[in-house]
Amino acid sequence: QVHLVESGGGLVQAGGSLRLSCAASGSIFSINAMGWYRQAPGKQRELVATITSGGNTNYAYSVKGRFTISRDNAKNTVFLQMNSLKPEDTAVYYCLTRLPRDDYWGHGTQVTVSS
């Protein structure tokens, strides 16, 4: 079993910054990738950013240049530095941990950006 603990969400004004973190623990022998998705009210869950164990990153077009994903492989932890936040970034952010055979999701952390 894999357990994910997310932290770092909150309320921030437009133009501000937040840093999310997600630590994975449990029966983990190898992680293919970690990442973040988000879901705004009334919308489908969408990709924000992912990073592989080798450090390859992938970003949604809407966050490129503003968000940076990074990872501490030794601690099975992924981070999302979010700068220049916009009201449209408001959503519940979910951590994803992709193992060779399964995907695991965190419970989500709320990010609210006020205008």
ROPAKOL-23634 format. One record per residue (C-alpha): residue in one letter; x, y, z. Coordinates in steps of 0.25 Angstrom, whole numbers, padded with zeros to 4 digits, always signed. Last residue first. Layout:
BEGIN
AXYZ
...
% end
This chain:
BEGIN
S-0033+0154-0031
S-0032+0143-0021
V-0025+0130-0023
T-0030+0118-0016
V-0022+0105-0016
Q-0028+0093-0009
T-0020+0081-0006
G-0024+0067-0011
H-0026+0053-0005
G-0014+0048-0012
W-0014+0039-0024
Y-0007+0026-0026
D-0005+0020-0040
D-0001+0005-0041
R+0008-0005-0048
P+0021+0001-0050
L+0018+0012-0040
R+0012+0025-0043
T+0010+0035-0032
L+0000+0046-0034
C-0002+0058-0025
Y-0016+0065-0026
Y-0018+0080-0027
V-0032+0085-0023
A-0034+0097-0032
T-0032+0112-0033
D-0021+0114-0044
E-0031+0122-0052
P-0030+0133-0041
K-0015+0135-0046
L-0002+0131-0039
S+0010+0138-0043
N+0018+0126-0036
M+0015+0112-0033
Q+0026+0103-0028
L+0022+0089-0029
F+0029+0079-0021
V+0030+0064-0021
T+0035+0054-0010
N+0040+0040-0011
K+0050+0044+0000
A+0063+0039-0008
N+0056+0043-0021
D+0055+0058-0017
R+0046+0064-0028
S+0044+0077-0035
I+0032+0083-0043
T+0033+0098-0047
F+0021+0107-0049
R+0020+0120-0056
G+0028+0118-0069
K+0019+0107-0074
V+0006+0108-0066
S-0005+0109-0077
Y+0003+0100-0086
A+0002+0088-0077
Y+0016+0084-0072
N+0024+0071-0075
T+0037+0069-0068
N+0049+0059-0070
G+0056+0057-0057
G+0061+0042-0058
S+0050+0038-0048
T+0040+0045-0057
I+0034+0058-0054
T+0019+0062-0057
A+0012+0076-0058
V-0002+0082-0057
L-0010+0071-0064
E-0025+0072-0063
R-0037+0068-0055
Q-0050+0071-0062
K-0057+0084-0059
G-0070+0088-0051
P-0061+0093-0039
A-0046+0093-0043
Q-0039+0080-0043
R-0024+0079-0043
Y-0013+0069-0046
W+0001+0068-0040
G+0013+0059-0043
M+0021+0047-0039
A+0028+0037-0049
N+0033+0023-0050
I+0034+0021-0036
S+0042+0009-0031
F+0041-0001-0019
I+0030+0006-0011
S+0022-0001-0001
G+0019+0010+0008
S+0022+0025+0006
A+0020+0036-0003
A+0022+0051+0000
C+0015+0062-0007
S+0019+0077-0007
L+0012+0089-0011
R+0019+0103-0012
L+0011+0115-0013
S+0013+0129-0020
G+0006+0142-0022
G+0002+0149-0034
A-0013+0148-0031
Q-0015+0148-0016
V-0012+0135-0008
L-0021+0125-0001
G-0016+0111+0003
G-0009+0099-0002
G+0005+0094+0004
S+0003+0080+0007
E+0001+0066+0001
V+0003+0053+0008
L+0002+0040+0000
H+0001+0026+0005
V+0005+0014-0003
Q+0000+0000+0000
% end
